[in-house]
């Protein structure tokens, strides 16, 4: 049986790892845990809120769909989500163009740092918390205490 971790648990683990001085590999794990927390949040929320939700779709299209259907718009932090996705893709070896929330968008693609460090890991963690909080506020829901 595969263990399913809640977003709260994933962010807690990422937070503990991000405060420890470590190697780039440790910071990469922080980014992956943060991304997994956001994806778990999207899957949990969309399963409750969106009829015919497809949890197997790619992350950014799922996020885009959830925001459009529940909020009627995208979040102000959309560019940070694109950057986090690009960072995650670089860590796992994806070599294509960065995925976008709006393929028709005219903004430049997200940039990612050459090297992972504690600052990037903290940025990823802070981004996830900010995005989850923003979504909940706009949806008229309380912000979870673990954010």
C-alpha positions in Angstrom: 0.0 0.0 0.0 1.3 3.5 -0.9 1.2 6.0 1.9 -0.7 9.2 0.9 0.7 12.2 2.7 -1.4 15.3 3.4 -0.3 18.7 2.3 0.2 19.7 6.0 2.7 16.8 6.5 4.6 17.5 3.3 5.0 21.2 4.2 6.1 20.4 7.7 8.8 18.0 6.4 9.9 20.6 3.8 10.0 23.3 6.5 12.2 21.1 8.8 14.5 20.3 5.9 14.8 24.0 4.7 16.1 25.2 8.0 18.9 22.7 8.2 22.1 23.7 6.4 22.5 21.1 3.7 23.6 20.0 0.2 21.8 21.0 -3.0 20.2 17.6 -3.0 18.5 18.3 0.4 17.2 21.6 -1.0 16.0 19.7 -4.1 14.0 17.5 -1.8 12.5 20.5 -0.1 11.3 21.8 -3.6 9.9 18.3 -4.4 8.0 18.1 -1.1 6.6 21.6 -1.6 5.4 20.7 -5.1 3.9 17.5 -3.8 2.1 19.4 -1.1 0.6 21.8 -3.6 -0.4 18.9 -5.9 -2.1 17.1 -2.9 -3.9 20.4 -2.0 -5.2 20.7 -5.6 -6.3 17.1 -5.7 -8.0 17.2 -2.4 -9.7 20.5 -3.0 -10.7 19.9 -6.6 -12.1 16.4 -5.8 -14.5 18.1 -3.4 -15.3 21.2 -5.6 -15.0 20.2 -9.3 -17.3 17.6 -11.0 -15.4 15.2 -13.2 -12.0 16.4 -11.9 -9.1 14.5 -13.3 -6.4 14.0 -10.6 -4.0 12.4 -13.2 -3.7 15.6 -15.3 -0.5 17.7 -15.2 -0.2 20.0 -12.2 -0.5 23.4 -13.8 -3.6 22.5 -15.9 -5.2 21.1 -12.8 -4.4 24.3 -10.8 -5.7 26.4 -13.7 -8.9 24.5 -13.9 -9.5 24.5 -10.1 -9.0 28.3 -9.9 -11.3 29.0 -12.9 -14.1 26.8 -11.6 -14.0 27.7 -8.0 -12.7 31.3 -8.0 -13.6 32.3 -11.5 -10.0 33.6 -12.0 -6.4 32.8 -11.5 -4.4 33.8 -8.4 -2.1 36.8 -8.3 0.7 34.3 -7.5 0.3 32.4 -10.8 3.8 33.4 -11.9 5.3 31.9 -8.7 3.5 28.6 -9.4 5.0 28.6 -12.9 8.5 29.2 -11.5 8.0 26.5 -8.9 6.9 24.1 -11.6 9.9 25.0 -13.7 12.2 24.4 -10.7 10.6 21.0 -10.1 10.9 20.1 -13.7 14.6 21.0 -13.7 15.2 18.9 -10.6 13.6 15.8 -12.2 15.4 16.3 -15.5 12.7 17.7 -17.8 14.3 19.6 -20.6 11.4 21.1 -22.5 10.0 24.6 -22.4 8.6 25.7 -19.0 4.9 24.8 -18.6 2.6 27.8 -18.3 -0.8 28.4 -16.7 -1.9 30.4 -19.7 -0.3 29.2 -22.9 -1.5 32.3 -24.6 0.2 34.6 -22.0 2.7 37.2 -23.2 4.8 37.2 -20.0 8.3 35.8 -20.3 8.7 32.2 -19.1 9.8 31.7 -15.5 13.5 31.7 -14.7 15.1 29.2 -12.4 18.4 29.5 -10.5 21.6 27.8 -11.6 22.1 26.2 -8.2 19.8 25.2 -5.4 20.4 26.8 -2.0 18.7 27.5 1.2 17.2 30.7 -0.1 15.6 28.9 -3.1 14.2 26.2 -0.7 12.7 28.8 1.6 11.2 30.7 -1.4 9.5 27.5 -2.6 8.1 26.8 0.9 6.9 30.4 1.3 5.4 30.3 -2.1 3.3 27.2 -1.3 2.0 28.7 1.9 1.2 32.0 0.2 -0.6 30.2 -2.7 -2.7 28.0 -0.4 -3.6 30.9 1.8 -4.5 33.1 -1.2 -6.7 30.3 -2.7 -8.6 29.8 0.6 -9.1 33.5 1.2 -10.5 34.0 -2.3 -12.7 30.9 -2.0 -14.1 32.4 1.3 -12.6 29.5 3.3 -10.5 29.8 6.4 -6.8 29.5 5.8 -5.6 26.2 7.3 -3.5 26.6 10.5 -0.7 24.6 9.0 -0.1 27.2 6.3 
